[in-house]
């Protein structure tokens, strides 16, 4: 009898399989009990929303650790990664925003928080190079302010979803130059370049000069760059201009306008491209620009309208 029982265990017999399943169930029960014990410590939280967020986070983290059988070394490496992400961040570089962008979390947040009615301009990521307090400009001004690149005339109209113009809508603009750099990335630059704020006219029209933007790699000399390299992902973003558009009674939209035909449209490192945000940057030979400026060298034009949804 003893030999028979041993034989069954060696061959994966029913008794051995039953005991193994029972052991796994007991382990899962112990792990569930531990997770519930941690969850219980948040039951008396002052804020119901804080309690909801923390308990959900704990459930997901505990499940993640169990699902991938995370090792201690892997967890400590994650802690080191987050520590380096904080250490490299400063007033001009926010590595945590970059991390959020490259993991698709920023776009997921936009999908949850900024759904738009049909016809309204879609939102996309803010990006790590937005700076508050951009200089006030007038329609027709040159926002490039000496930045390298070919001249580009940008114009359009701010409208409501019903089609009517939104008078005196506000726009904030920022972008990289022809070399793929934002002004905050250039050491020793004393003037603001390629960014500014302006107000549309009574018909919702706006126009300004800048330089044609170039595609560029996001900063990849830090922990986020290491993650992209390990994943064999590109750090490049397609050429674009950032816009923030708002008006009284309407939802603010933060978005990009991307260059049609850019080779990185399908592999944007931060998942920010949407078809409705792609537009033509049209190149012209020297001639009279749409605002009457006589151009003695080639230049580009971009026409794009923004449609705002009414504020709920």
Secondary structure, DSSP 4 states (H G I P E B T S, - for coil): -HHHHHHHHHTT-HHHHHHHHHHHHHHHHHHHHHHHHHHHTTTT-S-HHHHHHHHHHHHHHHHHHHHHT--HHHHHHHHHHHHHHHHH--SS--HHHHHHHHTTHHHHHHHHH----TTSPPP----TT--S-PPB--TT-BSSTT-SS-EEEEEEEEEETTS-B-TT-EEEEEE--TTS--GGGSTT--S--SEEEEE--TTSEEEEEEE----EEPP-SSHHHHHHHHTT---EE--EEEEEEE-TTB--EEEEEEETT-TTTTS-TT----GGGEE--EEE-SSB-TTS-B-SS-EEEEE--EEEPBP-
